[in-house]
Amino acid sequence: MSCTLSIDGSEVRAARGANLLWAALDNGFFIPNLCSVRGLQRPPAACRLCFVEIAGRPGGPVTACTEKVSEGMSVTLNSPGIRRLRQASFNLLLSSHALDCAACAKNRNCELQKIAAREHFKLRDRRFKNIGRGFPVDSSHPLIIFDRNKCVLCGKCIRACNESGTSVLDFAYRGLNTIVSTFAQTPLVETGCNSCLACAAVCPVGAIFLKSLLPGVSAD
């Protein structure tokens, strides 16, 4: 059953109970996001970029990926408060991201770059001190490279590995020490990875990518 809601003053229709983030995106409204996956029953809300305001909702802005569409809902996508929250979340992501766009295999095909362009955020605007941890880059696998220094902890590679691969990736540690890792940080080539390449396909940045994207490397 569909219902009517308002997004930034425009009336749209969407399925009642549908995920608000995807309902907005499907109707042509841009909401920045890195971690959301269509159809996921429990969105992780990890990137904290998809803040919106819902009229009458106490407590201030909410993450669009965790909200359900309802009849008469009035949603504001852009306000000074929302922009401040998104900017803060974006800068927090940059604080643990090894920013080297020019030399990155995902340059110009990176979701961080796309969000920065759409939201007019500065990639070099370091409001928070960078906490780069200097992880060794895992290039042991014949087809992919795993660079934890560029990971934004969206969790997409973990879900993809569970669904299409052999579940060799998972979150490790807690808080600021959280990383995506193999068991005991074993090199990918030794984990039993089935080379489905799903992790590289869903990574929004340059944390996991195909070696064929490197300059001078043949796709064959």
Secondary structure, 3 states (H helix, E strand, C coil): CEEEEEECCEEEEEECCCEHHHHHHHCCCCCCCCCCCCCCCCCCCCCCCCEEEECCCCCCCEEHHHCECCCCCEEECCCHHHHHHHHHHHHHHHHCCCCCHHHCCCCCCCHHHHHHHHHCCCCCCCCCCCCCCCCCCECCCCCEEECHHHCCCCCHHHHHHHHHCCCCCEEECCHHHCEEECHHHCCHHHCCCCCCCHHHHHCCCCCEEEHHHCCCCCCC
